[in-house]
Amino acid sequence: MSTAPDPKDRSATSTRSAPGKVILLGEHAVGHGQPAIAVPITRRLSLTTALHPNEPGPPLADPAAQSAVATAARLFSLNPRQMTVRTTSDIPPGCGLGSSAALSVTLVRTLADLTHHRLEQTELLDRARAVEAAFHGTSSGLDVAVSALARPIWFRPAYPAHATPLPIAKPFDLVVAITPEQRSTVDQVRQLRRRAEAAPTAYTRCFGGAIIALASDNAPGIAEALRSAGHEVSISHVD
């Protein structure tokens, strides 16, 4: 149960940081209920939250960020107008590298600190998922899970989400190429959903066969699942 900060304390602050992420397998399929594999990256976002019980904090310029802060404040029974949130980050925004997830995780953790609320892992992930929805509409929970756990995971969306840490036998370098053009995750998800609705058989086969085989390390089923899914998408003329 949360304990509100002392109203006389005008210097209540907390700072947390979290990494970005890269999804190795199942980036869009996870939004359709299928498993995925993701890993954290070395780039991070740092967030500081300050509470001002007796005076309003400055408003945030970004409407999505405003909504995220309001959602997080509501989860901890706080007034978002009496909060100041500042971030520093080297995670490029609009590149699918989890900047909004890192913000959601750190925001929830700082508010838990300030309200003396000890969060269990499931509660942390559920609250961060709710906050991230302010950016993407509907969140699978994968991004916040890998950002919060800061380690490679096998993930399957559910309530509660199922995230299993993956052991890494040997260290390896992962090279991520970033283009200058930023894209909206919400737009990409909507476009894929429209294509999936236009050719449900093809995309259901792809999400339910190839992705599961790949993310579950089902080697014998990978080739056939990919061949069958590719054939379905091709004959449906869906890009």
N, C-alpha and C positions, 0 to 999 in steps of 0.2 A: 504494500500500500504506500502511495506517495506521501511525503511530508513536505508541505509548502515551505519555501525558504522564509527566514525571518524577515518581515516587512521592513525592519530597520536596517537590514544589511543592503547597502546600496552598491556593494562591490562584489556581488556574487557572480563569478565567472567560471567557465570550464572550457578547456580546449581538448579536442580529440582529433585524430587523423585516421585515415583509412586509404587503402590502395584502390586503384582502378582495376579493370579486369579485361581479359580477352576470352571469348567463348571459342573453344576449339571445335566442338561438335554440337549441333542442334540449336544454333542461335535463334532461328525462327520457330523450329518445331517445338521448342520448350513452351512457347506461347500457345500451343495447341495440345498441351498436356503430356508431351513426350519428354524423355530424359535428355540431359545435356551434360557436357563436360566443360568446365571453365577453370581458368587459372588467374591468380592475381598478377599484376605487373608492378614494377618498382616505382612508377609514378604515383603520387599520392595527393590527397586533398586534406588540408587542415582547416578546422572550423572552430571558432570561438563564439560561445553564447554568453551574453551578459544579461542579467535580470535587473530591471529598473522598476521596482514595485510602486514607486511614487511619481513616476513620470514616464511619458511615452517615449519609445525608442524611435529612431528615424525609419521611415518606410523603405522597403526594398523596391528597387526599380523593376525587377523581373516579376511579372504576374505569377508565373509558375512557382518561383521561389517563395513569393508571398503566400501562395496556397499551401506549399509544403510546410512552411513555418507555422501557419495557422493550424494545419492538420496535426503537426507534432505537438503544438501547444495544447490543443484540445485533448490529446491522449494523456497529457500530464496535468490536466485541469489548470492550465496557465492562461494568461491573457497575452496573445501575441503582440499586442500594442505596447506591452511593457517589456519587450525583449529586443536586444540588438544581436544580430548575427553577422559575423564577418568570416570570409573564407580566403585562403590562399591555396592555389592549386597549380600543379604542373601536368594535370591530366587534360589533354585537349578536349574541349566540349564539342558536341555534335559529331563525334567520330565513333560512337559505339564502344567507347572504352570505360564506361561506367562512372562518369563524373557525377551524374545525378544520384547514383546508388551510393557512392562514397559520401556525398553530402547528406543523404538520408540517414545513413548509418551513424555518421558523426553527430548529426543534429539530435537524433534519439539518444545517443550516449551522453551528450553534454546535458541534455535535459534530465536524464536519469541521475547524473551526478548532482545537479543543482537541486533536485527534489529528494535526494537521498533514497533513490529507488534502485534496488538491486535487481537487475533484469536477468532472468534465465535466458538461455540461448534462443529458445522458441519464441519467447515474448519479444526479445530484441528483433528477431527476424520478422515477426508479424507486424510490429510497429514500424520498422523501417520500410517494409513492403507497402504499408498503407501510406506512408509519407511519399514514397517514390511514385505512387499512383498520380500524384499531383503533376508530375512531369510527363508520364507516358499513358495516362488513362487507366490501363490495366497492367499490373506488374506480375510476371510469373514468379518473382521472388529469387530468381537465379542471381541477378546482379548484386542484390544486397547480401545474399548468402556468401558469395565468394569474397566480397569486400569486407564483410564482418569477420569471417573466419580467416581471411588472409592466407589461404592455402588452396591448392588444387582440390576440386571437389567433383563428384558425380552427383547430379541433382535431378530430382523429379518433383514437379510442382504438385502441391497438395495443400491441404489445411489440416495440420501443420505441414510445412514443406519438409521434404526429406533430402538432406544434404549429407553425403558420405565423403569424408576426407580421402584423397587418393595418395597412396605412398609413391614417391618418386625414387626409382632405383638409382638413377644417376643425375647429377645436375645437367641442365641443358640451356642453351641460349634460344630465346624466342624472338625473332625479328618481326616487328610490326611496322608496316608501311602506312603512312598517313598522307592522304591527299589534301590539297588546300581547300577543297570544297566541303563545307559542312552540310550534313543532312539531318533531318528530323527523324528520330527513332519512331515517333508516333506516325509520321507519314509512311515510313517503310512498312511498319506493321499493318497499317490500314490497306496499303496496296497489296500486300501478300494475302491478307484476309479476303479481299475482293477476288483475287485470282483463285484462291482456294474455294470460294463459294461458286465461282464460275465452272470449276472442274473438280468437284468434290472427290470423285473416285480416284483421280490421279494423285491429288495432294494427300488424301488419306492414306493411300498406299505408300507414298513417299515418307510421310511423317511416321506412320505406324510400322513401316518395314525397315527401310534403309537406316533411318536415324536410330531406331532402337537397336538394330544389329550393330551399328558402329559404336554407339555410346555404351552398349553392354558388352562389348568385346566378343560378339558372337561371330567369329571369323567365317564359319561355313555359310552363314546366312547373308553376309555382306554383299558378295558379288551378285547373287540372284536378286536380292532386294533392290539394289541399285539398278540392275538391268531392267527389272520389271517396272520400277518407278519411272525411270527415264523413258521407257517405251510409252507408258500411260500419258506422261506430260507431253511427249512429242505428238502423239496422235490427237491430243486435245488441243494442240496449237496454243498452248499456254506458255508464256515466257517466264 
